[in-house]
Amino acid sequence: MSKLAILGGQPAVTIQNPERWKPPIEEEKEIVCQLIEKRALSGAGSGLPKEFEEEFRQYVGSRYCLTVSHGHLALASAFYAVKGGPGDEFIVPALGYIGTYAGALHMGARPVFCDIDPETLLIDPSDAEKRITKRTRAIFAIHLWGNVCDMDALMDISRRYGIPIIEDASHAHGAEWDGKKIGNVSDLTCFSLQGALPGGKPVCGGEGGIVTTNNREYYERMLAYCHLHRHGLKDELTLPEYSELDAEVLGLKYRAHPLALALAKVALKSLDYRNERKDAFRRKLFEALEEIPGVKPIRSYPKAKPAGFYGGLVLVYQPQELDGLPIEKYVEALRAEGVPIRRSFGFGGTLEHLRTIFRKGFDLWGYGRGPLGGEFMGLPPFKPYKPGDFPVAESVAGRILTIPAYIEPEEGFLEQVIHAFEKVAAHYKELL
């Protein structure tokens, strides 16, 4: 092995900007311009927005599909659909993101965090089950980085306790569990349309969200909750408790923008191809890294087919394999070699239970009201979380590393990246 680049040697990775796949910008322009020319710049339930909902519904195989303005509003709609509200609890993993459950929190429900599986970094179903109470309204399962949660275990819990599973599939468009598309497995599945190709969510349109379900009541509750002035809304509300509502339903308008859905419509066309190519890159990299000390690729469950890889391919640093080399030095050495690697805590920059509002509590609505303070709607006083509450998540969080997933990397790039890991592992003692 040649001298480490951080110590004056030549970098192992010499290919800059390795992604050679080009986003379909001309097709995006064409479809957006068509909407502009038609002046079809608002509305839902007809035209292109309805076409996209139907295409995505067919893609995942669900009975119903609804688009909204953002991924976190998709999740809020889902919590409303299961009749979540003040005084309820919901279970969510400590390694995740506040956008998953912010809607439920603002409806007056209290988050109950649970630990994660140390190898997949996803929700630990057994730990989640231990935290169920008579107030538990839903369990949020987050498919972090497009890796798929243990849906068999979660759905078993759902059936035994009668608690709905809400999937946050913001990173996981096109992923599968046991041969079924995510979006057609649990009670409700929520997707984000954030960003732009190739680095955004797997199906993206700038901003936007999607909810899929096979439950008619859930679908109609979401329509009533946030689709003010949707075309044909009154005809879609068929259940007695919702069909009596007038055309303005409950007054909220969280529908997606047609321009965003136009871009998403284009992105959906190439989704399977991009997922296949990224997964091939992932498998080759992970297979090689399994043989190199210092890092361990995250595991996927046998029935899972990961997809998307928004945020990157995930590795967990193993300092004990390199005589305790600090992660900062390890990352610095790899970056000097030209590897596009960075540290990551998941969706955000901290574990969820250690956010300020959960360490100290918070007067959510003022005047001493809300689920993060004293007694509220039958909930006992909020008990703040502290370091040490979730040992698995806390032991892993500071060691998470990510590398971008590539669709069509330049030839030789992957081999150079692998060589860089081998080089740092061979010379790590020079960094101690």
C-alpha positions in Angstrom: 0.0 0.0 0.0 1.2 3.5 -0.9 1.6 6.3 1.7 -1.6 7.7 3.1 -2.7 10.9 1.3 -3.2 12.6 4.6 0.5 12.1 5.3 1.6 13.3 1.9 0.9 10.3 -0.4 -1.2 10.2 -3.5 -5.0 9.9 -3.1 -6.5 6.6 -4.0 -9.6 8.1 -5.6 -8.7 10.3 -8.6 -12.2 10.4 -10.3 -14.0 13.6 -9.4 -17.8 14.0 -9.9 -18.2 10.3 -10.7 -22.0 10.3 -11.4 -22.6 10.0 -15.1 -26.3 9.6 -15.1 -28.1 12.7 -16.4 -31.5 13.8 -15.0 -34.2 14.1 -17.7 -34.3 17.9 -17.6 -35.7 18.4 -21.0 -38.7 16.1 -20.2 -39.1 17.9 -16.9 -39.2 21.2 -18.8 -41.7 19.9 -21.3 -44.3 18.7 -18.8 -44.0 21.8 -16.6 -44.4 24.1 -19.6 -47.5 22.2 -20.6 -49.1 22.9 -17.2 -48.1 26.6 -17.5 -49.6 26.8 -21.0 -52.8 25.2 -19.8 -52.8 27.5 -16.7 -53.3 24.2 -14.7 -51.3 25.5 -11.7 -53.7 24.7 -8.9 -56.1 22.0 -7.8 -56.3 18.3 -7.0 -58.5 15.4 -7.8 -58.4 15.9 -11.6 -55.9 16.4 -14.5 -52.2 15.7 -13.9 -52.5 15.5 -10.0 -55.1 12.7 -10.3 -53.1 11.0 -13.0 -50.0 10.9 -10.8 -52.0 9.5 -7.8 -53.3 6.7 -10.0 -49.9 5.9 -11.5 -48.3 5.7 -8.0 -51.2 3.7 -6.6 -50.8 1.2 -9.4 -47.0 1.1 -8.9 -47.2 0.2 -5.2 -50.4 -1.9 -5.6 -52.5 -0.1 -3.0 -56.2 0.6 -3.2 -55.9 4.3 -2.4 -53.3 7.0 -2.9 -53.5 10.7 -1.9 -51.0 13.5 -2.6 -50.3 16.3 -0.2 -47.9 19.3 0.0 -45.1 17.7 2.0 -43.9 14.4 3.4 -44.4 15.5 7.0 -48.0 16.5 6.2 -48.5 13.0 4.7 -47.5 11.6 8.1 -49.8 14.1 9.9 -52.7 13.1 7.7 -52.0 9.4 8.4 -52.0 10.0 12.2 -55.3 11.9 11.8 -56.6 9.0 9.7 -56.1 6.5 12.6 -58.0 9.0 14.9 -55.0 10.2 16.7 -55.4 13.3 18.9 -54.9 14.9 22.3 -54.0 12.5 25.1 -52.8 9.7 22.8 -49.3 8.2 22.6 -47.4 7.0 19.6 -44.2 5.0 19.4 -41.3 6.1 17.3 -37.6 5.1 17.2 -35.0 7.2 18.9 -33.0 7.2 15.7 -35.1 9.1 13.2 -36.3 12.6 12.4 -38.8 15.0 14.0 -40.6 15.4 10.7 -42.0 11.9 11.1 -44.0 12.7 14.1 -44.3 16.5 14.3 -47.8 16.3 13.0 -48.9 13.9 15.7 -47.1 16.0 18.4 -49.0 19.1 17.3 -52.3 17.2 17.4 -51.6 16.8 21.1 -50.2 13.3 21.2 -47.1 12.3 23.1 -44.1 10.5 21.5 -42.9 7.4 23.3 -39.4 6.6 21.9 -38.0 3.1 21.5 -34.6 1.6 20.7 -33.3 0.3 17.4 -31.8 -2.8 16.0 -28.0 -2.4 16.1 -27.4 -4.0 12.7 -30.1 -2.5 10.6 -30.4 0.8 12.6 -34.2 0.5 12.3 -36.9 0.3 14.9 -36.6 -2.7 17.2 -40.1 -4.3 17.2 -39.5 -6.1 20.5 -38.5 -2.8 22.3 -41.4 -1.0 20.7 -43.8 -3.7 22.0 -42.6 -3.2 25.5 -43.7 0.5 25.4 -47.3 -0.1 24.4 -49.9 1.3 26.8 -53.6 1.7 26.6 -53.0 5.1 25.1 -50.9 4.0 22.2 -52.6 5.1 19.0 -49.9 4.2 16.4 -46.4 2.9 15.8 -44.3 4.9 13.3 -41.8 2.7 11.4 -39.1 4.7 9.6 -37.4 3.1 6.6 -34.2 5.1 7.1 -32.0 5.5 4.1 -34.3 3.2 2.1 -33.6 0.2 4.4 -36.8 -1.6 5.2 -38.0 -2.3 8.8 -39.0 -5.8 10.0 -42.6 -5.5 8.7 -43.5 -9.1 9.7 -42.8 -8.4 13.3 -44.4 -5.0 13.3 -47.6 -6.2 11.6 -47.8 -9.1 14.1 -47.7 -6.5 16.9 -50.3 -4.5 15.0 -52.7 -7.5 14.8 -52.2 -8.6 18.4 -52.8 -5.1 19.9 -55.0 -3.5 17.3 -52.5 -0.7 16.8 -52.0 0.7 13.3 -48.5 0.8 11.8 -47.7 4.1 9.9 -44.6 3.7 7.7 -42.4 6.7 7.0 -41.1 5.7 3.5 -39.7 9.1 2.7 -36.5 7.4 1.5 -37.9 4.1 0.3 -39.9 4.6 -3.0 -39.7 1.3 -4.8 -38.6 -0.8 -1.8 -40.2 -4.1 -1.1 -41.0 -6.5 1.8 -41.4 -10.1 0.9 -42.1 -9.3 -2.7 -44.7 -6.6 -2.0 -44.0 -2.9 -2.6 -43.7 -0.7 0.4 -46.9 1.2 0.2 -49.0 -2.0 0.1 -47.9 -3.7 3.3 -49.1 -1.8 6.4 -52.1 0.4 7.3 -50.7 3.6 6.0 -47.5 4.5 4.1 -46.1 8.0 3.7 -43.6 9.2 1.1 -41.8 12.5 0.5 -41.2 14.2 -2.9 -38.5 16.5 -1.6 -35.6 17.5 -3.8 -34.5 17.0 -7.4 -33.0 14.2 -9.4 -30.5 12.6 -8.9 -29.8 13.5 -5.3 -33.4 14.0 -4.0 -35.9 11.5 -2.7 -36.3 8.5 -5.1 -39.4 10.1 -6.6 -39.1 13.9 -6.2 -40.7 17.1 -7.4 -39.1 19.8 -5.2 -41.7 19.4 -2.4 -44.6 17.2 -1.9 -45.9 14.0 -0.2 -47.9 10.9 -0.8 -50.0 8.6 1.4 -51.1 5.1 0.4 -53.6 2.8 2.2 -55.9 -0.1 1.6 -58.4 1.2 4.2 -61.3 3.2 2.9 -62.1 5.0 6.1 -58.5 6.1 6.5 -58.6 7.4 2.9 -61.8 9.4 3.5 -60.6 10.8 6.8 -57.5 12.1 5.1 -59.6 13.6 2.3 -61.7 15.4 4.9 -58.7 16.5 6.9 -56.7 18.3 4.3 -58.2 18.4 0.8 -60.3 21.5 0.8 -61.8 22.1 -2.7 -60.5 18.9 -4.2 -62.3 18.2 -7.5 -65.0 15.6 -7.0 -64.5 15.5 -3.3 -68.2 15.1 -2.4 -68.4 12.0 -4.7 -65.3 10.5 -3.0 -66.8 10.8 0.5 -69.0 7.8 0.7 -69.0 6.8 4.3 -72.0 8.2 6.3 -69.9 10.1 8.8 -68.0 12.0 6.1 -70.4 12.2 3.2 -72.5 14.6 5.3 -69.7 17.1 5.3 -70.0 20.1 2.9 -67.6 20.8 0.1 -65.2 22.6 2.3 -64.9 19.5 4.6 -62.7 20.5 7.6 -61.1 23.5 6.0 -57.5 22.6 5.6 -55.8 22.7 2.2 -52.6 20.6 2.2 -52.8 19.4 -1.4 -49.7 19.1 -3.5 -48.7 21.6 -6.2 -49.3 20.4 -9.8 -45.8 21.5 -10.8 -44.3 19.3 -8.2 -46.4 16.3 -9.2 -45.4 16.9 -12.9 -41.7 16.6 -11.9 -42.6 13.5 -9.8 -44.4 12.0 -12.7 -41.2 12.1 -14.7 -39.1 10.8 -11.9 -41.4 7.8 -11.4 -40.6 6.6 -14.9 -36.9 6.0 -14.1 -37.4 4.8 -10.5 -36.9 1.1 -11.1 -33.8 1.7 -13.2 -32.2 4.0 -10.7 -33.0 1.7 -7.8 -31.5 -1.3 -9.7 -28.3 0.6 -10.5 -27.9 2.1 -7.0 -28.5 -1.3 -5.5 -25.8 -2.9 -7.6 -23.4 -0.3 -6.5 -24.4 -0.8 -2.9 -24.0 -4.6 -3.0 -20.6 -4.5 -4.6 -19.3 -1.9 -2.1 -20.8 -3.6 1.0 -19.5 -7.0 -0.1 -16.0 -5.6 -0.3 -16.2 -3.6 3.0 -17.2 -6.8 4.8 -13.6 -7.9 4.4 -12.0 -4.7 5.5 -11.5 -3.8 9.2 -12.8 -0.5 10.5 -16.4 -0.4 9.2 -19.4 -2.6 9.0 -22.2 -2.0 6.4 -25.7 -1.9 7.9 -27.7 -5.1 7.5 -31.0 -5.6 5.6 -33.6 -8.1 6.7 -33.8 -11.2 4.5 -37.3 -10.3 3.2 -36.3 -6.7 2.5 -35.4 -5.1 -0.8 -33.9 -1.7 0.0 -34.4 1.2 -2.4 -33.6 4.8 -2.9 -30.6 5.3 -0.6 -31.4 9.0 0.0 -28.8 10.3 2.4 -26.3 7.7 1.3 -25.1 4.2 1.9 -24.7 3.6 5.6 -21.7 2.2 7.4 -21.0 1.9 11.1 -17.5 2.6 12.3 -15.8 -0.1 14.4 -13.0 1.6 16.4 -12.1 -1.5 18.3 -10.9 -3.0 15.0 -8.4 -0.2 14.6 -7.1 0.0 18.1 -9.5 2.8 19.1 -8.6 5.2 16.2 -10.9 8.2 16.7 -13.6 8.4 14.1 -12.6 12.0 13.2 -9.1 10.8 12.2 -10.6 7.9 10.3 -13.0 10.1 8.3 -10.3 12.7 7.7 -8.0 10.1 6.3 -10.6 8.7 3.9 -11.6 12.1 2.7 -8.0 12.9 2.0 -8.0 9.7 -0.1 -10.9 11.2 -2.1 -13.7 9.2 -0.6 -16.9 11.2 -0.4 -17.7 10.0 3.1 -19.3 11.9 6.0 -20.6 11.4 9.5 -24.4 11.2 9.9 -26.8 10.7 12.8 -29.8 9.7 10.6 -32.3 12.1 9.4 -31.2 15.0 11.7 -28.2 16.0 13.8 -29.2 14.4 17.1 -31.1 11.4 18.5 -34.7 12.3 18.9 -35.1 11.7 22.6 -32.2 14.1 23.2 -33.7 17.1 21.5 -34.2 20.0 23.9 -38.0 19.7 24.0 -37.7 16.1 25.1 -34.9 16.6 27.6 -36.6 19.5 29.3 -40.3 19.3 28.3 -42.0 22.2 26.4 -45.1 24.3 26.9 -46.4 23.5 23.4 -49.5 25.7 23.2 -48.7 28.1 26.1 -50.5 28.5 29.4 -49.3 25.1 30.6 -51.0 23.1 27.9 -49.8 20.3 25.7 -48.4 16.8 25.9 -44.8 17.7 27.0 -45.7 19.4 30.3 -47.9 18.5 33.2 -51.0 16.3 33.2 -52.8 16.6 29.9 -55.9 15.0 28.6 -55.4 12.0 30.9 -51.7 11.7 30.3 -49.5 11.8 33.4 -46.9 14.6 33.7 -44.3 14.3 31.0 -41.1 12.6 32.2 -38.1 14.1 30.3 -35.7 11.8 28.6 -32.0 11.6 29.4 -28.7 10.2 28.0 -28.6 6.5 28.6 -32.3 5.8 28.0 -31.7 4.1 24.7 -28.3 2.4 24.9 -28.3 0.8 21.4 -29.2 4.0 19.5 -26.8 6.0 21.6 -23.9 3.6 21.1 -24.3 3.6 17.4 -25.3 7.2 16.5 -21.9 8.8 16.8 -20.4 6.1 14.6 -22.7 6.3 11.5 -21.0 7.1 8.2 -22.5 7.6 4.8 -21.3 7.4 1.2 -23.4 8.6 -1.7 -25.1 5.9 -3.8 -24.5 6.2 -7.5 -26.6 5.3 -10.5 -24.0 5.3 -13.3 -20.6 5.9 -11.6 -17.6 6.4 -13.9 -15.8 3.2 -14.6 -13.1 2.4 -12.0 -14.6 4.7 -9.3 -16.0 2.0 -7.1 -12.6 0.1 -7.2 -10.8 3.3 -6.2 -13.1 3.8 -3.2 -12.6 0.2 -2.1 -8.9 0.6 -2.4 -9.0 3.8 -0.3 -10.7 1.8 2.6 -8.1 -0.9 2.2 -5.3 1.7 2.3 -6.5 3.4 5.5 -7.1 0.1 7.2 -3.5 -1.0 6.3 -1.9 2.2 7.6 -4.2 3.1 10.5 -1.4 2.8 13.1 0.3 5.7 11.5 -2.7 7.8 12.5 -2.7 6.8 16.2 
